[in-house]
Every structure is written in C-alpha cells, then in structure tokens.
Amino acid sequence: MSYQAAMISLNDLVSKFKDLQKQDYWKGQLSLIYNKLRNDLKHPDAENFRIVSHSLFMNDHPGYWHWLNTTLKKLKEDETNRFDPIPEYPSYENMSIEELLNKLEFEPDIIYSKNDLLYELKDRYEGPKEELDFQKMSVNEVKSLFARV
C-alpha cells in the first residue's frame, strides 16, 4: 500500500467507496479498505472482508452485498468492530422458480438482487423470450408468465 493510502483513515476509505460504488473503481477501493484492515489495523476479520470482496469482483453471491454494506457501516462506527459471519444462502441456480418468485415479491434487493432474480427467471422461462423485457415488467406480470407454464 502506498504511503498516501496508509495515511488515509478507514472512515475516509469507506466514505470514498460509497461515492465510487456506482462507478468502475469500486473494486480498487475495496482493495484499499482490505489492505488497511489487514496491514495497518491488523483486523481479525480482514480475511473475511477479502473473501467477500473477491467474490463480488467475480460474481454476485446472494447476501454478500448486504453483508458488505452492514460491515462498512460497522467499520464507520468503530474500526475495531467485529464482522458478522459470511452468509451462506442458496444460489440462484439452486432455487426453484417458486422460491425465486417469492424472493422477487417479498424480499427484492435485501439478500437477493432484483436484477439477478429477474435474469435467472428469464433464463428459466420456457416461452418466447425475444420480446420480453423482464426488467421492465411488474412482479405480477412476471408471476403470470410462470403461472401459464
């Protein structure tokens, strides 16, 4: 880690991540936070932060964004706070259509990403997909498609 990065507080790094989350540099910012946790603070949960961050770099695991946001809040409050255990939720592929529809209706964007739920449902839809834009459909419209199948 550069000398300049070492001088930046963890609180500032977390705040900067929130600003960059909608841009492409969020991955680099998570790496800086991890390095601060591991090298400067010797945080006991730094390895869990690395595991979740790297997983998010590659793909969105259910619950990992929620875990990360909760963890970052804890770190802003007190950089010595311990993290919750890494969550283990069923992957989208291992859920039934009914489970996916229930998550979409009752829990969108809490543990399971609404976009990822819709992509998985579209992938499983057995009717013609060409003209369907699942992203623009209401939950009831999506549910009605599967009621007919």
C-alpha positions in Angstrom: 0.0 0.0 0.0 1.4 3.4 -0.8 2.4 5.9 1.9 -0.5 8.2 0.9 -3.1 5.3 1.2 -1.7 4.4 4.6 -2.3 8.0 5.8 -6.0 7.9 4.8 -8.3 6.8 7.6 -10.5 3.8 7.3 -13.6 6.0 7.7 -12.4 8.1 4.6 -11.8 5.0 2.6 -15.3 3.7 3.4 -16.9 7.0 2.5 -15.0 7.1 -0.8 -16.2 3.6 -1.6 -19.8 4.7 -1.1 -19.1 7.5 -3.7 -17.5 5.1 -6.1 -19.9 2.3 -5.8 -21.8 3.3 -8.9 -18.6 3.7 -10.9 -16.0 1.2 -12.1 -13.4 2.0 -9.4 -15.3 0.4 -6.5 -13.2 -2.8 -6.8 -10.0 -0.8 -6.3 -11.5 1.0 -3.3 -12.5 -2.3 -1.7 -8.9 -3.5 -2.1 -7.6 -0.3 -0.3 -10.1 -1.0 2.5 -8.9 -4.6 2.8 -5.3 -3.6 2.8 -6.0 -1.0 5.5 -7.7 -3.7 7.6 -5.0 -6.3 7.1 -1.8 -4.2 7.2 -2.5 -1.2 9.3 -5.2 -2.3 11.7 -4.4 -6.0 11.8 -8.2 -6.5 11.9 -9.1 -10.1 12.9 -11.8 -10.3 10.2 -9.7 -8.9 7.4 -9.6 -12.3 5.6 -13.5 -12.5 5.6 -13.5 -9.0 4.0 -11.1 -10.2 1.3 -13.2 -13.3 0.6 -16.4 -11.4 0.2 -14.7 -8.6 -1.8 -13.1 -11.1 -4.2 -16.3 -13.0 -4.6 -18.1 -9.7 -5.5 -15.4 -8.9 -8.0 -16.2 -12.2 -9.8 -19.9 -12.6 -9.3 -22.8 -11.5 -7.0 -23.3 -14.2 -4.3 -26.6 -13.8 -2.5 -26.2 -11.8 0.7 -22.7 -10.6 0.0 -23.7 -7.0 -0.9 -25.9 -6.9 2.2 -23.0 -8.3 4.3 -20.6 -5.8 2.8 -22.9 -2.8 3.4 -23.5 -3.9 7.0 -19.8 -4.4 7.6 -18.9 -1.0 6.2 -21.4 0.7 8.5 -19.9 -1.1 11.4 -16.4 0.0 10.3 -17.5 3.6 10.1 -18.8 3.4 13.6 -15.7 1.8 15.0 -12.9 0.3 13.0 -12.4 -2.4 15.7 -15.9 -3.8 15.4 -16.1 -7.5 14.5 -17.9 -8.6 11.4 -20.9 -10.9 11.1 -20.1 -14.3 9.8 -20.1 -14.6 6.0 -23.7 -15.6 5.0 -24.5 -18.8 3.2 -27.7 -18.5 1.2 -28.8 -20.8 -1.7 -27.5 -19.7 -5.0 -30.0 -18.5 -7.7 -29.4 -21.7 -9.6 -30.3 -23.9 -6.7 -33.7 -22.2 -6.1 -37.0 -23.3 -7.5 -39.0 -20.9 -9.7 -41.5 -20.5 -6.9 -38.6 -19.6 -4.5 -37.3 -17.1 -7.0 -40.7 -15.5 -7.4 -41.2 -15.3 -3.7 -37.9 -13.5 -3.2 -38.8 -11.2 -6.0 -42.1 -10.3 -4.5 -41.3 -10.1 -0.8 -37.5 -9.5 -0.5 -36.1 -7.8 -3.6 -32.6 -6.3 -3.1 -32.3 -7.4 0.6 -30.4 -10.6 0.2 -31.1 -11.4 -3.4 -30.6 -8.8 -6.1 -33.8 -8.0 -8.0 -31.9 -7.8 -11.3 -30.3 -11.2 -10.7 -33.6 -12.7 -9.7 -35.1 -11.4 -13.0 -32.2 -12.7 -15.1 -32.5 -16.1 -13.5 -36.3 -16.2 -14.1 -35.8 -15.1 -17.7 -33.2 -17.8 -18.3 -35.7 -20.4 -17.0 -38.7 -19.1 -18.9 -39.6 -21.7 -21.5 -41.8 -19.4 -23.7 -40.7 -17.0 -26.3 -38.2 -14.5 -24.8 -37.3 -12.3 -27.6 -39.9 -9.6 -27.0 -40.0 -9.9 -23.2 -38.1 -7.3 -21.1 -38.2 -8.8 -17.6 -36.5 -5.7 -16.2 -39.5 -3.5 -17.2 -42.2 -6.0 -16.0 -44.0 -5.8 -12.7 -43.7 -8.7 -10.3 -47.3 -9.7 -11.1 -46.6 -9.8 -14.8 -43.5 -12.0 -14.3 -45.6 -14.3 -12.0 -48.3 -14.6 -14.6 -45.8 -15.8 -17.2 -44.9 -18.7 -15.0 -48.4 -19.4 -14.0 -49.1 -20.3 -17.7 -46.1 -22.6 -18.0 
